[in-house]
């Protein structure tokens, strides 16, 4: 939205600052869930239970049920992944800012590797 130009050859812009609610956060499937075969078996078992509970349920209802299960299971199994990523990033930045002359480089490299493995 622009304001009237007036005597100037520019049109000042008027911005409205309001929060837009985008609704619920979309579901994200994490590929790391498929690395461990036990996780795949858990998902397959839950899918079969949803299917056996009511053969008349449509695909969308089963997907919603699996989504709720996966969200709860992920929170219990892995915790707050975003928080863990932020913590590891913060520790990595701290290690990057350390003066190499003042510390044992071997110990510093070991700490970085441990953070990368987390």
N, C-alpha and C positions, 0 to 999 in steps of 0.2 A: 504494500500500500504506500503510495507516495503522497506527500503534502503538496499544496499548491506551490507553483514555481515562484510567484511573486515577481520581483524585478531581476532576479538572478537567472542565469541560463542553466542552473542546476535544479533538479527536483529532489528535495530532501526526502529520505526514506524514513518511514515510521514502522518500527518493529514492535509487534505485540509479543510479550514474553509470557507464555502460559505453558503449563505442563500438559502434554498430550499423553493420555493413557493408551498404550498400545495393546492392552488386554493381557491375558496370561502369557507367560514366557513360553515359547514354543518348545516342544519336546525335542531333545537331541539324543540321537543314538550314538553311543561311544564305541568306536571300533575296538578299543582295548578290551571290551567285554567278551569279544570273540577269541581272544588269545588263549585264555584258559578254558580247556574242554569242560571243566566242571561248571563254569558259568553258562556255557551253551546248553548243557544238560538241564540246568535249573530253568532256563528260559523255555526249553522244549517241554519240560514237565509241566510248567505253569500253563503253557499254551494248550497242552492236552487236557489239563483239568478244566480250563475255561471252555474248551470244546465239549468235554464230557458232561459238564454241568447242565448244559442246555444245547442240544443239537440244533435248535431253531434259532439260536442267536446268530446275528449276521456278523460279517467280518468286522465292521466298524465297532460293534460292541466288544468283540474279543480283543481288538487292538487297544481300545480304551482300558480294558481290564489289564492287559499286559503292560500298558504304559504306567498305570498306577502302581502295579507290582514292581516294575523296574525302577521307578523313582524311589520307592521305599527301600528296595533292596540295595540300590546304589548308595543311598544315604547311610544305611547301616553298614555296608561293606567297606566303602571307600571314604565316607565322611564328606566334608565340604572340600571338594577337589579344587575349586577356585581359590579358596583360602590357602590350601597347601601350595598351589602354584605361585601365589603371591609371596608366601613365606620363602620358598626356595629362590625365587627371583631376587628378593631382597637380600638374602644371604649371599647369593652369587655376586650381586653388585657390591656388597661390602667387601668380599674377597677380592674383587677386581680393583677396588680402590686402595688396597693395602700396598705399601711400598715394599717391593721385593727385597730390597737391601736390608730391611728391618726384620724379616721373618725367614724361617726355614722354607725354601721353595718346595722341597719334597713334601712337607706337611701340608702346604698350601694346595699343591696339586692333588693330594689325596682327599682333602676336604672338598675340592671342586668336583672330583669324580663321584664322591659319595652323594653330593647334592644332585648331580645329573642322574644318578641311578634312582633317586627318590622320585 
